[in-house]
């Protein structure tokens, strides 16, 4: 029986043994495709098995002319979907870690500051260039968001972010060099 006949028979009966006959010859090819994208042998093996499971309902409803080509494209798209999901998780994890770190830093900083420290901060604020000082004051002291600062100052949004980052770094350097 050729692939076309096996596809027709599987679509009609839903017999997994028929699907297995179709799928088995391509498992090593699919593993190679998955490994190319996922770069991990265990993840690639899991993907090959998961793709088989997903084919069970899909092949009963889709018209497939060239099984090998269709399967290759399906495997590639499956791997790209996995990569997109994992990247978004990594970004969320990084953002959460940064947020937690910043919150901890803020908690520690607020508890340890004295009047003298605030005077040093004000002195260091005066060492910043004008754009940095304006953006840092609006962001940290008036708690405005990047967009509001950009609207209020006329600076580009990316410039606002840059001024705040650089201003914060320069303040830290100044404060550390002055004993805080």
C-alpha positions in Angstrom: 0.0 0.0 0.0 1.4 3.4 -0.9 1.2 6.6 1.3 -1.9 8.0 -0.4 -3.8 4.8 0.1 -2.7 4.6 3.8 -3.8 8.2 4.3 -7.2 7.4 2.8 -7.6 4.3 4.9 -6.5 6.0 8.1 -8.9 8.9 7.5 -11.7 6.4 7.0 -11.0 4.1 9.9 -8.9 6.0 12.5 -6.8 2.9 12.9 -3.5 3.9 14.7 -1.6 0.9 13.3 -2.1 2.5 9.8 -1.0 5.9 11.1 2.1 4.1 12.6 2.9 2.6 9.2 2.8 6.1 7.7 4.7 7.8 10.4 7.5 5.3 11.4 9.6 5.7 8.2 9.9 9.5 8.9 10.7 9.4 12.6 14.5 9.8 12.1 13.9 12.6 9.6 11.6 14.3 12.1 14.1 13.9 14.9 16.7 15.6 12.7 14.3 18.5 11.9 13.4 18.9 15.6 17.0 18.7 16.7 17.9 21.4 14.2 15.5 23.8 15.9 15.4 22.7 19.5 19.1 21.8 19.8 18.3 19.2 22.6 18.1 15.4 22.1 15.5 14.8 24.8 13.3 17.7 23.7 13.6 16.5 20.1 12.5 13.0 21.0 9.6 14.4 23.0 8.6 16.5 20.0 8.6 13.5 17.6 6.3 11.7 19.9 4.1 14.7 20.5 3.8 15.4 16.8 2.6 11.8 16.3 -0.1 12.4 19.0 -1.2 15.6 17.3 -1.5 13.8 13.9 -4.1 11.4 15.2 -7.0 14.0 14.9 -5.4 16.2 12.3 -4.9 13.7 9.6 -8.6 12.7 9.8 -9.7 16.2 8.9 -6.9 17.6 6.7 -6.4 16.7 3.0 -2.8 15.8 2.6 -1.4 15.3 -0.9 2.3 14.8 -0.1 2.7 13.3 3.4 6.4 13.7 3.6 6.4 17.5 2.7 3.3 18.1 4.9 4.9 16.3 7.8 8.2 18.3 7.5 6.4 21.6 7.5 4.2 20.5 10.4 7.3 19.4 12.4 9.1 22.7 11.7 6.1 24.8 12.7 5.7 22.7 15.9 9.3 23.3 16.9 9.0 27.1 16.1 5.9 27.2 18.3 7.8 25.5 21.2 10.7 28.0 20.8 8.3 31.0 20.8 6.7 29.7 24.0 10.0 29.0 25.7 11.4 32.5 24.8 8.3 34.2 26.2 8.7 32.2 29.4 12.3 33.2 29.6 11.5 36.9 29.1 8.7 36.7 31.7 11.1 35.0 34.2 13.8 37.6 33.6 11.3 40.4 34.0 10.0 38.9 37.2 13.5 38.4 38.6 14.4 42.0 37.7 11.2 43.3 39.4 11.9 41.3 42.5 15.5 42.5 42.7 14.5 46.1 42.2 11.8 45.7 44.9 14.4 44.2 47.3 16.8 47.0 46.5 14.2 49.7 47.1 13.2 48.1 50.4 16.8 48.0 51.6 17.5 51.5 50.3 14.5 53.1 51.9 15.3 51.7 55.4 19.0 52.7 55.4 18.7 56.3 54.2 19.4 59.3 56.5 19.0 63.0 55.9 22.7 63.2 55.0 22.2 60.5 52.4 19.4 62.6 50.8 21.7 65.6 50.7 24.3 63.5 48.9 21.7 62.4 46.5 20.7 65.9 45.7 24.3 66.9 45.3 24.8 64.0 42.9 21.6 64.9 41.0 23.2 68.2 40.1 26.2 66.3 38.5 23.9 64.7 35.9 23.4 66.3 32.5 20.1 68.2 32.2 18.2 65.5 30.3 19.2 62.8 32.8 18.3 64.9 35.8 14.9 65.9 34.4 14.0 62.3 33.4 15.2 60.8 36.7 13.2 63.4 38.8 10.1 62.8 36.8 10.4 59.0 36.8 11.5 58.4 40.4 10.3 61.4 42.3 7.0 62.1 40.5 6.6 58.4 39.5 5.7 59.2 35.9 5.9 56.5 33.2 8.2 56.7 30.2 5.4 57.8 27.8 4.3 60.7 30.1 7.9 61.8 30.5 8.3 61.8 26.7 5.1 63.7 26.2 6.0 66.3 28.9 9.7 66.8 27.8 9.4 66.3 24.1 12.2 63.7 24.2 11.9 60.5 22.2 10.7 57.5 24.2 13.9 55.6 23.7 15.9 58.6 24.8 13.8 58.9 27.9 14.6 55.2 28.8 18.3 55.9 28.1 18.5 59.1 30.1 16.9 57.3 33.1 19.2 54.2 32.9 22.3 56.3 32.5 21.2 58.8 35.1 20.6 56.0 37.6 24.0 54.5 36.9 25.7 57.9 37.2 23.9 58.6 40.5 25.0 55.2 41.8 28.6 55.9 40.9 28.5 59.4 42.4 26.8 58.1 45.6 29.4 55.3 46.0 32.3 57.6 45.5 30.9 60.0 48.1 30.6 57.3 50.8 27.0 55.9 50.4 
